């Protein structure tokens, strides 16, 4: 099952979301996520199963 | 006479998905491409054709050292290429508010700059490592 990562915005405005809001790696498709984590902008919070539309 | 004028105090600057607009005091996109000379025998003037795009983006920043601001965002990306998106205003992208997107190489920073009583600032010219893509929707 493919997992999709989620991230919490820790400060500022990241990917159009404010502190406390959640982003997914799809929201950050063009971003350097490692750099965002290293800078304290976001933190990974969970891994959710990706919706498998083909199975529905 | 221009039919519309735009104040530049609403330019939106997002680097690596982080909105740094409120720490930018000046923003410039310089779109250019190399010119390749094709002047040949019989030419009556120098002749050039378009080469590869070699645009630059110059940004003046107010230095700030907290998370999701200038220093943290740029230092963490130092030595890598990240996406920079700029718009004339913070409004949604449209034909009258196009977005300009490019990959920029973070290859120079000035994390300390200023004397006693000065604001800490840095003016950086980033080399684009892609074309500048313009979107209107």
N, CA and C atoms of all chains as a GROMACS GRO file, in nm:
protein
  579
    1UNK      N    1   0.084  -0.119   0.000
    1UNK     CA    2   0.000   0.000   0.000
    1UNK      C    3   0.088   0.125   0.000
    2UNK      N    4   0.059   0.214  -0.089
    2UNK     CA    5   0.139   0.336  -0.098
    2UNK      C    6   0.100   0.431   0.014
    3UNK      N    7   0.202   0.487   0.080
    3UNK     CA    8   0.175   0.579   0.189
    3UNK      C    9   0.194   0.722   0.143
    4UNK      N   10   0.114   0.808   0.201
    4UNK     CA   11   0.128   0.950   0.171
    4UNK      C   12   0.165   1.020   0.300
    5UNK      N   13   0.272   1.097   0.296
    5UNK     CA   14   0.319   1.163   0.416
    5UNK      C   15   0.240   1.290   0.443
    6UNK      N   16   0.226   1.319   0.571
    6UNK     CA   17   0.162   1.444   0.610
    6UNK      C   18   0.260   1.524   0.695
    7UNK      N   19   0.248   1.653   0.688
    7UNK     CA   20   0.340   1.743   0.759
    7UNK      C   21   0.260   1.853   0.826
    8UNK      N   22   0.306   1.891   0.942
    8UNK     CA   23   0.246   2.005   1.011
    8UNK      C   24   0.332   2.129   0.987
    9UNK      N   25   0.267   2.237   0.952
    9UNK     CA   26   0.338   2.364   0.937
    9UNK      C   27   0.369   2.417   1.077
   10UNK      N   28   0.497   2.443   1.101
   10UNK     CA   29   0.539   2.487   1.234
   10UNK      C   30   0.545   2.638   1.247
   11UNK      N   31   0.572   2.705   1.137
   11UNK     CA   32   0.585   2.851   1.143
   11UNK      C   33   0.567   2.909   1.004
   12UNK      N   34   0.525   3.034   1.000
   12UNK     CA   35   0.513   3.103   0.873
   12UNK      C   36   0.403   3.047   0.785
   13UNK      N   37   0.416   3.070   0.657
   13UNK     CA   38   0.321   3.021   0.558
   13UNK      C   39   0.398   2.930   0.462
   14UNK      N   40   0.361   2.804   0.461
   14UNK     CA   41   0.430   2.705   0.378
   14UNK      C   42   0.325   2.638   0.291
   15UNK      N   43   0.348   2.639   0.162
   15UNK     CA   44   0.253   2.577   0.071
   15UNK      C   45   0.114   2.638   0.083
   16UNK      N   46   0.109   2.763   0.122
   16UNK     CA   47  -0.019   2.832   0.138
   16UNK      C   48  -0.090   2.801   0.269
   17UNK      N   49  -0.028   2.721   0.354
   17UNK     CA   50  -0.089   2.686   0.484
   17UNK      C   51  -0.015   2.757   0.597
   18UNK      N   52  -0.090   2.789   0.701
   18UNK     CA   53  -0.031   2.858   0.815
   18UNK      C   54   0.006   2.760   0.925
   19UNK      N   55   0.076   2.810   1.024
   19UNK     CA   56   0.123   2.727   1.135
   19UNK      C   57   0.007   2.650   1.197
   20UNK      N   58   0.030   2.521   1.218
   20UNK     CA   59  -0.072   2.436   1.277
   20UNK      C   60  -0.153   2.360   1.174
   21UNK      N   61  -0.150   2.404   1.050
   21UNK     CA   62  -0.224   2.335   0.945
   21UNK      C   63  -0.139   2.223   0.885
   22UNK      N   64  -0.204   2.139   0.809
   22UNK     CA   65  -0.139   2.017   0.760
   22UNK      C   66  -0.119   2.021   0.609
   23UNK      N   67  -0.005   1.969   0.568
   23UNK     CA   68   0.027   1.956   0.426
   23UNK      C   69   0.054   1.810   0.396
   24UNK      N   70   0.040   1.772   0.271
   24UNK     CA   71   0.084   1.640   0.229
   24UNK      C   72   0.200   1.655   0.132
   25UNK      N   73   0.265   1.542   0.103
   25UNK     CA   74   0.376   1.552   0.009
   25UNK      C   75   0.326   1.588  -0.130
   26UNK      N   76   0.198   1.566  -0.156
   26UNK     CA   77   0.143   1.612  -0.284
   26UNK      C   78   0.136   1.765  -0.288
   27UNK      N   79   0.106   1.826  -0.172
   27UNK     CA   80   0.106   1.972  -0.166
   27UNK      C   81   0.246   2.029  -0.188
   28UNK      N   82   0.345   1.948  -0.153
   28UNK     CA   83   0.484   1.994  -0.159
   28UNK      C   84   0.559   1.926  -0.273
   29UNK      N   85   0.486   1.897  -0.379
   29UNK     CA   86   0.543   1.819  -0.489
   29UNK      C   87   0.668   1.882  -0.549
   30UNK      N   88   0.673   2.015  -0.553
   30UNK     CA   89   0.788   2.080  -0.615
   30UNK      C   90   0.888   2.131  -0.512
   31UNK      N   91   0.865   2.098  -0.385
   31UNK     CA   92   0.949   2.155  -0.279
   31UNK      C   93   1.061   2.060  -0.238
   32UNK      N   94   1.164   2.116  -0.182
   32UNK     CA   95   1.271   2.039  -0.119
   32UNK      C   96   1.227   2.014   0.025
   33UNK      N   97   1.162   1.901   0.048
   33UNK     CA   98   1.102   1.873   0.179
   33UNK      C   99   1.208   1.859   0.288
   34UNK      N  100   1.320   1.798   0.254
   34UNK     CA  101   1.428   1.785   0.353
   34UNK      C  102   1.472   1.922   0.405
   35UNK      N  103   1.481   2.018   0.312
   35UNK     CA  104   1.522   2.153   0.353
   35UNK      C  105   1.416   2.218   0.440
   36UNK      N  106   1.289   2.192   0.410
   36UNK     CA  107   1.182   2.250   0.491
   36UNK      C  108   1.182   2.192   0.632
   37UNK      N  109   1.212   2.064   0.642
   37UNK     CA  110   1.220   2.001   0.775
   37UNK      C  111   1.342   2.054   0.850
   38UNK      N  112   1.456   2.061   0.778
   38UNK     CA  113   1.578   2.109   0.841
   38UNK      C  114   1.566   2.253   0.890
   39UNK      N  115   1.485   2.332   0.820
   39UNK     CA  116   1.472   2.473   0.857
   39UNK      C  117   1.368   2.494   0.966
   40UNK      N  118   1.300   2.387   1.006
   40UNK     CA  119   1.200   2.401   1.111
   40UNK      C  120   1.068   2.456   1.060
   41UNK      N  121   1.048   2.453   0.928
   41UNK     CA  122   0.924   2.504   0.873
   41UNK      C  123   0.810   2.405   0.887
   42UNK      N  124   0.843   2.278   0.873
   42UNK     CA  125   0.741   2.172   0.882
   42UNK      C  126   0.799   2.055   0.960
   43UNK      N  127   0.711   1.967   1.005
   43UNK     CA  128   0.757   1.842   1.064
   43UNK      C  129   0.664   1.731   1.017
   44UNK      N  130   0.720   1.613   0.991
   44UNK     CA  131   0.634   1.501   0.952
   44UNK      C  132   0.548   1.459   1.070
   45UNK      N  133   0.422   1.433   1.047
   45UNK     CA  134   0.336   1.397   1.160
   45UNK      C  135   0.276   1.258   1.147
   46UNK      N  136   0.261   1.208   1.027
   46UNK     CA  137   0.197   1.079   1.014
   46UNK      C  138   0.213   1.027   0.873
   47UNK      N  139   0.185   0.904   0.855
   47UNK     CA  140   0.179   0.847   0.720
   47UNK      C  141   0.042   0.786   0.704
   48UNK      N  142  -0.029   0.833   0.604
   48UNK     CA  143  -0.166   0.784   0.580
   48UNK      C  144  -0.167   0.695   0.457
   49UNK      N  145  -0.251   0.591   0.456
   49UNK     CA  146  -0.264   0.514   0.333
   49UNK      C  147  -0.317   0.602   0.222
   50UNK      N  148  -0.254   0.590   0.106
   50UNK     CA  149  -0.301   0.668  -0.007
   50UNK      C  150  -0.428   0.606  -0.062
   51UNK      N  151  -0.527   0.688  -0.092
   51UNK     CA  152  -0.654   0.638  -0.145
   51UNK      C  153  -0.630   0.567  -0.277
   52UNK      N  154  -0.671   0.443  -0.283
   52UNK     CA  155  -0.652   0.365  -0.405
   52UNK      C  156  -0.782   0.366  -0.484
   53UNK      N  157  -0.791   0.457  -0.576
   53UNK     CA  158  -0.916   0.472  -0.650
   53UNK      C  159  -0.945   0.352  -0.738
   54UNK      N  160  -0.840   0.283  -0.782
   54UNK     CA  161  -0.861   0.170  -0.871
   54UNK      C  162  -0.930   0.054  -0.798
   55UNK      N  163  -0.916   0.050  -0.665
   55UNK     CA  164  -0.975  -0.059  -0.588
   55UNK      C  165  -1.121  -0.034  -0.556
   56UNK      N  166  -1.168   0.088  -0.582
   56UNK     CA  167  -1.306   0.120  -0.547
   56UNK      C  168  -1.404   0.080  -0.656
   57UNK      N  169  -0.004   5.658  -2.233
   57UNK     CA  170  -0.009   5.648  -2.088
   57UNK      C  171  -0.057   5.509  -2.048
   58UNK      N  172   0.003   5.459  -1.947
   58UNK     CA  173  -0.039   5.327  -1.901
   58UNK      C  174  -0.185   5.328  -1.858
   59UNK      N  175  -0.254   5.223  -1.893
   59UNK     CA  176  -0.395   5.215  -1.855
   59UNK      C  177  -0.410   5.158  -1.714
   60UNK      N  178  -0.307   5.087  -1.669
   60UNK     CA  179  -0.308   5.041  -1.531
   60UNK      C  180  -0.170   5.060  -1.474
   61UNK      N  181  -0.164   5.086  -1.348
   61UNK     CA  182  -0.035   5.093  -1.279
   61UNK      C  183  -0.042   4.999  -1.161
   62UNK      N  184   0.072   4.945  -1.126
   62UNK     CA  185   0.075   4.846  -1.020
   62UNK      C  186   0.179   4.886  -0.918
   63UNK      N  187   0.139   4.902  -0.796
   63UNK     CA  188   0.236   4.925  -0.690
   63UNK      C  189   0.310   4.794  -0.664
   64UNK      N  190   0.438   4.807  -0.638
   64UNK     CA  191   0.517   4.684  -0.619
   64UNK      C  192   0.519   4.640  -0.474
   65UNK      N  193   0.437   4.702  -0.390
   65UNK     CA  194   0.440   4.663  -0.249
   65UNK      C  195   0.356   4.539  -0.221
   66UNK      N  196   0.300   4.479  -0.324
   66UNK     CA  197   0.220   4.359  -0.301
   66UNK      C  198   0.278   4.237  -0.373
   67UNK      N  199   0.401   4.248  -0.420
   67UNK     CA  200   0.461   4.135  -0.489
   67UNK      C  201   0.472   4.016  -0.394
   68UNK      N  202   0.435   3.901  -0.446
   68UNK     CA  203   0.439   3.778  -0.367
   68UNK      C  204   0.563   3.699  -0.405
   69UNK      N  205   0.639   3.658  -0.304
   69UNK     CA  206   0.762   3.580  -0.328
   69UNK      C  207   0.756   3.455  -0.242
   70UNK      N  208   0.756   3.338  -0.307
   70UNK     CA  209   0.753   3.210  -0.236
   70UNK      C  210   0.874   3.130  -0.282
   71UNK      N  211   0.959   3.093  -0.187
   71UNK     CA  212   1.079   3.014  -0.219
   71UNK      C  213   1.068   2.881  -0.146
   72UNK      N  214   1.084   2.775  -0.220
   72UNK     CA  215   1.070   2.640  -0.165
   72UNK      C  216   0.940   2.626  -0.085
   73UNK      N  217   0.834   2.678  -0.141
   73UNK     CA  218   0.698   2.673  -0.083
   73UNK      C  219   0.680   2.762   0.040
   74UNK      N  220   0.784   2.834   0.083
   74UNK     CA  221   0.772   2.921   0.200
   74UNK      C  222   0.748   3.065   0.154
   75UNK      N  223   0.644   3.125   0.205
   75UNK     CA  224   0.609   3.262   0.168
   75UNK      C  225   0.701   3.361   0.242
   76UNK      N  226   0.790   3.424   0.166
   76UNK     CA  227   0.884   3.519   0.225
   76UNK      C  228   0.849   3.663   0.190
   77UNK      N  229   0.729   3.684   0.138
   77UNK     CA  230   0.690   3.817   0.088
   77UNK      C  231   0.713   3.928   0.189
   78UNK      N  232   0.682   3.902   0.316
   78UNK     CA  233   0.691   4.010   0.414
   78UNK      C  234   0.834   4.034   0.461
   79UNK      N  235   0.930   3.964   0.400
   79UNK     CA  236   1.071   3.989   0.432
   79UNK      C  237   1.149   4.033   0.308
   80UNK      N  238   1.077   4.060   0.201
   80UNK     CA  239   1.140   4.104   0.076
   80UNK      C  240   1.112   4.252   0.056
   81UNK      N  241   1.218   4.328   0.031
   81UNK     CA  242   1.200   4.472   0.011
   81UNK      C  243   1.217   4.513  -0.135
   82UNK      N  244   1.269   4.422  -0.216
   82UNK     CA  245   1.280   4.452  -0.358
   82UNK      C  246   1.290   4.320  -0.433
   83UNK      N  247   1.222   4.312  -0.545
   83UNK     CA  248   1.221   4.187  -0.622
   83UNK      C  249   1.235   4.219  -0.770
   84UNK      N  250   1.326   4.147  -0.835
   84UNK     CA  251   1.349   4.170  -0.978
   84UNK      C  252   1.368   4.038  -1.050
   85UNK      N  253   1.292   4.019  -1.155
   85UNK     CA  254   1.317   3.905  -1.245
   85UNK      C  255   1.381   3.962  -1.371
   86UNK      N  256   1.494   3.908  -1.406
   86UNK     CA  257   1.560   3.950  -1.529
   86UNK      C  258   1.558   3.834  -1.627
   87UNK      N  259   1.462   3.837  -1.718
   87UNK     CA  260   1.451   3.730  -1.817
   87UNK      C  261   1.547   3.759  -1.933
   88UNK      N  262   1.631   3.662  -1.962
   88UNK     CA  263   1.721   3.680  -2.076
   88UNK      C  264   1.764   3.543  -2.128
   89UNK      N  265   1.812   3.545  -2.248
   89UNK     CA  266   1.868   3.423  -2.305
   89UNK      C  267   2.000   3.458  -2.371
   90UNK      N  268   2.083   3.358  -2.388
   90UNK     CA  269   2.211   3.379  -2.455
   90UNK      C  270   2.184   3.418  -2.599
   91UNK      N  271   2.272   3.501  -2.651
   91UNK     CA  272   2.262   3.532  -2.793
   91UNK      C  273   2.382   3.470  -2.862
   92UNK      N  274   2.353   3.392  -2.962
   92UNK     CA  275   2.457   3.317  -3.033
   92UNK      C  276   2.479   3.383  -3.169
   93UNK      N  277   2.604   3.415  -3.194
   93UNK     CA  278   2.632   3.489  -3.317
   93UNK      C  279   2.637   3.396  -3.437
   94UNK      N  280   2.566   3.435  -3.539
   94UNK     CA  281   2.565   3.357  -3.664
   94UNK      C  282   2.610   3.443  -3.782
   95UNK      N  283   2.677   3.552  -3.749
   95UNK     CA  284   2.726   3.640  -3.856
   95UNK      C  285   2.815   3.559  -3.950
   96UNK      N  286   2.791   3.575  -4.077
   96UNK     CA  287   2.870   3.498  -4.174
   96UNK      C  288   2.913   3.588  -4.289
   97UNK      N  289   2.994   3.533  -4.376
   97UNK     CA  290   3.040   3.610  -4.490
   97UNK      C  291   2.918   3.662  -4.568
   98UNK      N  292   2.924   3.786  -4.603
   98UNK     CA  293   2.812   3.845  -4.675
   98UNK      C  294   2.716   3.918  -4.584
   99UNK      N  295   2.726   3.893  -4.452
   99UNK     CA  296   2.638   3.965  -4.360
   99UNK      C  297   2.673   4.113  -4.360
  100UNK      N  298   2.574   4.196  -4.348
  100UNK     CA  299   2.600   4.339  -4.344
  100UNK      C  300   2.584   4.395  -4.203
  101UNK      N  301   2.553   4.308  -4.110
  101UNK     CA  302   2.547   4.346  -3.970
  101UNK      C  303   2.572   4.220  -3.888
  102UNK      N  304   2.599   4.238  -3.762
  102UNK     CA  305   2.609   4.123  -3.673
  102UNK      C  306   2.473   4.055  -3.668
  103UNK      N  307   2.472   3.924  -3.669
  103UNK     CA  308   2.347   3.848  -3.667
  103UNK      C  309   2.351   3.753  -3.548
  104UNK      N  310   2.243   3.748  -3.475
  104UNK     CA  311   2.236   3.662  -3.356
  104UNK      C  312   2.108   3.580  -3.359
  105UNK      N  313   2.115   3.464  -3.295
  105UNK     CA  314   1.995   3.384  -3.274
  105UNK      C  315   1.983   3.355  -3.125
  106UNK      N  316   1.865   3.317  -3.087
  106UNK     CA  317   1.837   3.287  -2.946
  106UNK      C  318   1.909   3.159  -2.904
  107UNK      N  319   1.976   3.167  -2.789
  107UNK     CA  320   2.038   3.048  -2.730
  107UNK      C  321   1.959   3.000  -2.610
  108UNK      N  322   2.028   2.951  -2.511
  108UNK     CA  323   1.961   2.899  -2.393
  108UNK      C  324   1.921   3.013  -2.299
  109UNK      N  325   1.813   2.993  -2.228
  109UNK     CA  326   1.769   3.094  -2.133
  109UNK      C  327   1.866   3.098  -2.015
  110UNK      N  328   1.896   3.218  -1.970
  110UNK     CA  329   1.988   3.233  -1.856
  110UNK      C  330   1.936   3.350  -1.770
  111UNK      N  331   1.818   3.331  -1.716
  111UNK     CA  332   1.754   3.436  -1.638
  111UNK      C  333   1.809   3.441  -1.496
  112UNK      N  334   1.786   3.552  -1.432
  112UNK     CA  335   1.825   3.566  -1.292
  112UNK      C  336   1.711   3.630  -1.213
  113UNK      N  337   1.713   3.607  -1.084
  113UNK     CA  338   1.616   3.670  -0.994
  113UNK      C  339   1.695   3.736  -0.882
  114UNK      N  340   1.671   3.864  -0.863
  114UNK     CA  341   1.740   3.938  -0.756
  114UNK      C  342   1.638   3.977  -0.650
  115UNK      N  343   1.670   3.942  -0.528
  115UNK     CA  344   1.580   3.971  -0.415
  115UNK      C  345   1.657   4.039  -0.304
  116UNK      N  346   1.598   4.144  -0.250
  116UNK     CA  347   1.654   4.208  -0.131
  116UNK      C  348   1.572   4.162  -0.012
  117UNK      N  349   1.640   4.108   0.087
  117UNK     CA  350   1.571   4.052   0.203
  117UNK      C  351   1.602   4.132   0.329
  118UNK      N  352   1.506   4.135   0.419
  118UNK     CA  353   1.532   4.172   0.557
  118UNK      C  354   1.574   4.044   0.627
  119UNK      N  355   1.693   4.043   0.685
  119UNK     CA  356   1.737   3.919   0.750
  119UNK      C  357   1.650   3.887   0.871
  120UNK      N  358   1.612   3.762   0.879
  120UNK     CA  359   1.534   3.715   0.993
  120UNK      C  360   1.576   3.571   1.017
  121UNK      N  361   1.587   3.536   1.144
  121UNK     CA  362   1.651   3.408   1.176
  121UNK      C  363   1.557   3.304   1.237
  122UNK      N  364   1.428   3.331   1.236
  122UNK     CA  365   1.335   3.234   1.293
  122UNK      C  366   1.287   3.139   1.184
  123UNK      N  367   1.222   3.031   1.225
  123UNK     CA  368   1.177   2.929   1.131
  123UNK      C  369   1.083   2.989   1.027
  124UNK      N  370   1.093   2.934   0.906
  124UNK     CA  371   1.009   2.976   0.793
  124UNK      C  372   1.035   3.119   0.751
  125UNK      N  373   1.149   3.173   0.788
  125UNK     CA  374   1.183   3.305   0.739
  125UNK      C  375   1.316   3.296   0.663
  126UNK      N  376   1.375   3.412   0.636
  126UNK     CA  377   1.480   3.419   0.535
  126UNK      C  378   1.598   3.324   0.562
  127UNK      N  379   1.661   3.342   0.678
  127UNK     CA  380   1.783   3.264   0.702
  127UNK      C  381   1.756   3.114   0.702
  128UNK      N  382   1.657   3.071   0.778
  128UNK     CA  383   1.630   2.928   0.789
  128UNK      C  384   1.595   2.867   0.654
  129UNK      N  385   1.514   2.937   0.579
  129UNK     CA  386   1.469   2.884   0.450
  129UNK      C  387   1.584   2.873   0.350
  130UNK      N  388   1.662   2.979   0.341
  130UNK     CA  389   1.770   2.979   0.241
  130UNK      C  390   1.888   2.894   0.284
  131UNK      N  391   1.923   2.899   0.412
  131UNK     CA  392   2.039   2.821   0.456
  131UNK      C  393   2.014   2.672   0.442
  132UNK      N  394   1.892   2.628   0.472
  132UNK     CA  395   1.861   2.485   0.460
  132UNK      C  396   1.865   2.440   0.315
  133UNK      N  397   1.844   2.533   0.223
  133UNK     CA  398   1.845   2.498   0.080
  133UNK      C  399   1.977   2.532   0.013
  134UNK      N  400   2.072   2.580   0.090
  134UNK     CA  401   2.201   2.624   0.034
  134UNK      C  402   2.268   2.509  -0.042
  135UNK      N  403   2.306   2.537  -0.164
  135UNK     CA  404   2.371   2.435  -0.246
  135UNK      C  405   2.275   2.351  -0.327
  136UNK      N  406   2.148   2.382  -0.319
  136UNK     CA  407   2.049   2.306  -0.396
  136UNK      C  408   1.967   2.403  -0.482
  137UNK      N  409   1.892   2.347  -0.571
  137UNK     CA  410   1.799   2.427  -0.650
  137UNK      C  411   1.659   2.409  -0.594
  138UNK      N  412   1.589   2.518  -0.574
  138UNK     CA  413   1.452   2.513  -0.524
  138UNK      C  414   1.364   2.600  -0.612
  139UNK      N  415   1.236   2.582  -0.598
  139UNK     CA  416   1.141   2.655  -0.680
  139UNK      C  417   1.112   2.793  -0.620
  140UNK      N  418   1.113   2.892  -0.705
  140UNK     CA  419   1.075   3.028  -0.665
  140UNK      C  420   0.954   3.069  -0.747
  141UNK      N  421   0.849   3.113  -0.680
  141UNK     CA  422   0.728   3.158  -0.747
  141UNK      C  423   0.703   3.303  -0.708
  142UNK      N  424   0.687   3.387  -0.807
  142UNK     CA  425   0.660   3.529  -0.782
  142UNK      C  426   0.536   3.572  -0.857
  143UNK      N  427   0.460   3.663  -0.796
  143UNK     CA  428   0.341   3.720  -0.859
  143UNK      C  429   0.339   3.869  -0.832
  144UNK      N  430   0.280   3.946  -0.920
  144UNK     CA  431   0.271   4.090  -0.896
  144UNK      C  432   0.194   4.123  -0.769
  145UNK      N  433   0.091   4.044  -0.740
  145UNK     CA  434   0.015   4.066  -0.617
  145UNK      C  435  -0.015   3.930  -0.555
  146UNK      N  436  -0.068   3.933  -0.435
  146UNK     CA  437  -0.098   3.809  -0.365
  146UNK      C  438  -0.229   3.746  -0.413
  147UNK      N  439  -0.300   3.814  -0.501
  147UNK     CA  440  -0.427   3.761  -0.551
  147UNK      C  441  -0.404   3.634  -0.633
  148UNK      N  442  -0.512   3.566  -0.663
  148UNK     CA  443  -0.503   3.442  -0.740
  148UNK      C  444  -0.441   3.469  -0.877
  149UNK      N  445  -0.377   3.367  -0.929
  149UNK     CA  446  -0.314   3.378  -1.061
  149UNK      C  447  -0.422   3.400  -1.166
  150UNK      N  448  -0.397   3.495  -1.253
  150UNK     CA  449  -0.492   3.525  -1.360
  150UNK      C  450  -0.415   3.592  -1.473
  151UNK      N  451  -0.487   3.624  -1.578
  151UNK     CA  452  -0.421   3.692  -1.690
  151UNK      C  453  -0.364   3.827  -1.649
  152UNK      N  454  -0.425   3.889  -1.549
  152UNK     CA  455  -0.375   4.019  -1.504
  152UNK      C  456  -0.289   4.008  -1.378
  153UNK      N  457  -0.266   3.887  -1.332
  153UNK     CA  458  -0.177   3.864  -1.218
  153UNK      C  459  -0.101   3.733  -1.244
  154UNK      N  460  -0.015   3.735  -1.344
  154UNK     CA  461   0.053   3.611  -1.382
  154UNK      C  462   0.154   3.567  -1.276
  155UNK      N  463   0.180   3.439  -1.272
  155UNK     CA  464   0.284   3.389  -1.184
  155UNK      C  465   0.408   3.357  -1.266
  156UNK      N  466   0.522   3.379  -1.205
  156UNK     CA  467   0.650   3.352  -1.268
  156UNK      C  468   0.721   3.247  -1.183
  157UNK      N  469   0.746   3.131  -1.241
  157UNK     CA  470   0.804   3.020  -1.165
  157UNK      C  471   0.935   2.978  -1.227
  158UNK      N  472   1.035   2.964  -1.143
  158UNK     CA  473   1.166   2.918  -1.191
  158UNK      C  474   1.234   2.839  -1.081
  159UNK      N  475   1.322   2.751  -1.122
  159UNK     CA  476   1.409   2.684  -1.028
  159UNK      C  477   1.532   2.772  -1.010
  160UNK      N  478   1.568   2.801  -0.885
  160UNK     CA  479   1.684   2.888  -0.860
  160UNK      C  480   1.788   2.812  -0.780
  161UNK      N  481   1.914   2.836  -0.814
  161UNK     CA  482   2.024   2.774  -0.741
  161UNK      C  483   2.062   2.863  -0.624
  162UNK      N  484   2.050   2.807  -0.505
  162UNK     CA  485   2.087   2.884  -0.384
  162UNK      C  486   2.238   2.869  -0.367
  163UNK      N  487   2.311   2.955  -0.432
  163UNK     CA  488   2.457   2.940  -0.432
  163UNK      C  489   2.530   3.057  -0.368
  164UNK      N  490   2.455   3.154  -0.317
  164UNK     CA  491   2.522   3.263  -0.246
  164UNK      C  492   2.425   3.322  -0.145
  165UNK      N  493   2.478   3.343  -0.026
  165UNK     CA  494   2.398   3.400   0.083
  165UNK      C  495   2.482   3.502   0.158
  166UNK      N  496   2.416   3.594   0.224
  166UNK     CA  497   2.485   3.692   0.308
  166UNK      C  498   2.414   3.692   0.443
  167UNK      N  499   2.438   3.589   0.523
  167UNK     CA  500   2.359   3.575   0.646
  167UNK      C  501   2.388   3.681   0.751
  168UNK      N  502   2.504   3.744   0.743
  168UNK     CA  503   2.536   3.855   0.834
  168UNK      C  504   2.573   3.974   0.747
  169UNK      N  505   2.508   4.085   0.768
  169UNK     CA  506   2.538   4.203   0.686
  169UNK      C  507   2.482   4.326   0.754
  170UNK      N  508   2.570   4.417   0.790
  170UNK     CA  509   2.523   4.542   0.849
  170UNK      C  510   2.615   4.590   0.958
  171UNK      N  511   2.601   4.717   0.988
  171UNK     CA  512   2.680   4.778   1.095
  171UNK      C  513   2.591   4.820   1.210
  172UNK      N  514   2.651   4.883   1.311
  172UNK     CA  515   2.572   4.925   1.427
  172UNK      C  516   2.454   5.013   1.385
  173UNK      N  517   2.339   4.979   1.432
  173UNK     CA  518   2.220   5.058   1.402
  173UNK      C  519   2.154   5.025   1.270
  174UNK      N  520   2.219   4.940   1.191
  174UNK     CA  521   2.160   4.905   1.061
  174UNK      C  522   2.061   4.791   1.075
  175UNK      N  523   1.967   4.788   0.980
  175UNK     CA  524   1.888   4.667   0.965
  175UNK      C  525   1.975   4.562   0.899
  176UNK      N  526   1.962   4.438   0.941
  176UNK     CA  527   2.034   4.330   0.873
  176UNK      C  528   1.959   4.299   0.744
  177UNK      N  529   2.027   4.312   0.633
  177UNK     CA  530   1.965   4.286   0.504
  177UNK      C  531   2.061   4.206   0.417
  178UNK      N  532   2.007   4.149   0.312
  178UNK     CA  533   2.094   4.089   0.211
  178UNK      C  534   2.026   4.102   0.076
  179UNK      N  535   2.107   4.130  -0.024
  179UNK     CA  536   2.061   4.140  -0.162
  179UNK      C  537   2.128   4.027  -0.239
  180UNK      N  538   2.048   3.939  -0.293
  180UNK     CA  539   2.103   3.819  -0.355
  180UNK      C  540   2.050   3.805  -0.497
  181UNK      N  541   2.140   3.775  -0.588
  181UNK     CA  542   2.101   3.742  -0.724
  181UNK      C  543   2.115   3.591  -0.743
  182UNK      N  544   2.003   3.529  -0.769
  182UNK     CA  545   2.000   3.385  -0.790
  182UNK      C  546   1.999   3.355  -0.939
  183UNK      N  547   2.077   3.257  -0.978
  183UNK     CA  548   2.077   3.211  -1.116
  183UNK      C  549   1.964   3.110  -1.134
  184UNK      N  550   1.884   3.130  -1.236
  184UNK     CA  551   1.777   3.034  -1.264
  184UNK      C  552   1.836   2.910  -1.332
  185UNK      N  553   1.793   2.796  -1.286
  185UNK     CA  554   1.839   2.672  -1.347
  185UNK      C  555   1.727   2.609  -1.429
  186UNK      N  556   1.634   2.693  -1.467
  186UNK     CA  557   1.525   2.650  -1.555
  186UNK      C  558   1.482   2.774  -1.634
  187UNK      N  559   1.390   2.754  -1.723
  187UNK     CA  560   1.327   2.870  -1.784
  187UNK      C  561   1.236   2.934  -1.680
  188UNK      N  562   1.196   3.056  -1.705
  188UNK     CA  563   1.095   3.120  -1.621
  188UNK      C  564   0.959   3.088  -1.683
  189UNK      N  565   0.884   3.008  -1.613
  189UNK     CA  566   0.753   2.967  -1.663
  189UNK      C  567   0.647   3.066  -1.618
  190UNK      N  568   0.568   3.109  -1.710
  190UNK     CA  569   0.464   3.208  -1.679
  190UNK      C  570   0.328   3.142  -1.691
  191UNK      N  571   0.248   3.157  -1.585
  191UNK     CA  572   0.114   3.098  -1.585
  191UNK      C  573   0.012   3.209  -1.564
  192UNK      N  574  -0.101   3.194  -1.628
  192UNK     CA  575  -0.207   3.295  -1.615
  192UNK      C  576  -0.337   3.233  -1.561
  193UNK      N  577  -0.330   3.111  -1.520
  193UNK     CA  578  -0.449   3.045  -1.463
  193UNK      C  579  -0.406   2.935  -1.369
   0.00000   0.00000   0.00000
